[in-house]
């Protein structure tokens, strides 16, 4: 995985498919990395876990990302950390 990109759901799916003994108990994902504004597609991660047929728990750290990617100010500008950084 390269820096400055969210998690790759296809890699998660592949790893879970390979875990036939279900040693992996949880998939932990950071939704939005505060200092860079990099956001992961949580729905894609959930679909990957489901597609793998794996019982792993999906755990999401979304403190800074819960509303940031979808929140807009009254003038229509996004308030996500990455959008704010681009405007600065």
C-alpha positions, 0 to 999 in steps of 0.5 A: 500500500502506498502512502496517501491512499486509503486501504485497498479493499481488494487486498483485504478480501484476498488476505481474508480468503487466504485465512481459511482457519479464521485466525484473523479476528478483526479488520481495523481500518482508519476511516479518515487520517487526520493529518493527511485527509486520506479517506478509506472507503469503509463500505468497500471494506465491508463488501470485501469482508462479506465477499470473502465469507469471513467472520472477522469483525470490522472495526473503524476508527472514524473520529475525524472522518465520521462527517468530514467527507460529506459535510459542506459549509453554507457556501457549498465548500467541503469541510473535509480535511483534504479539501480544507488543505487544498484551499489553504 
